Amino acid sequence: LSLDLLRELDKLASSVDILNSIGNYYVDLQQYDKAIIYFDSSYSAANLYGHTNASRHFYFQNKGRALLLMNQLDSAESYLIRAWDLVKDTKDWGQLNTISLTLSQLYFTKYKFDGNQQNLDLAYNYILRAYETRDSLLNQKRMNTIFDLVMDDLVNQKNEEIEAIQREKELVDLKADNEKLFRNLLGVIALAVALVLFVLWLRFRKNQVLTKALGDKNLQIESK
């Protein structure tokens, strides 16, 4: 390749980065239609010198995120899955973290719309993957927010099961308390019975002593 051609390719690569940056700027402004125009332009510019996996990944991820924020969820899923496929077997922890967070947000949003358990499970799986690959305070903060949302819904969904387990535990504890109370009651009864028997035995012994004393007294009187 000639030096002039290399310079032109470098300019094209720079223009791709610039167009992507402008697209992300419009995403921040919540002007998603304009953002998508710039993402598509960056993709077209990249066609002129050949795509790399990185350029494809950023295009699919950026456009997929914009579509997600527009609630075009099926289209967003198509782009984000393609972005995921490009990095899922790599060790690019930063991009794995970002795309995992975005996919978790996508499936959680879909779950909120359709109540499909599979979407909630996918949201949970991707947030766990993001947790494994977190690499920045910004992503950590975003991850915690989405993680809390997903976990809150999982907890709410499992409330009946949790309450049932708690009720069962309470019943077991109540049964154990009743058994303990019954054992204690038996102990008290046994102690009371033993005490009564002891008192009766004392009275019996006292009567025996009195009877013997009276008998001895009578014999003394008779002998006189």
Disulfide bonds with the S-S distance in Angstrom:
none
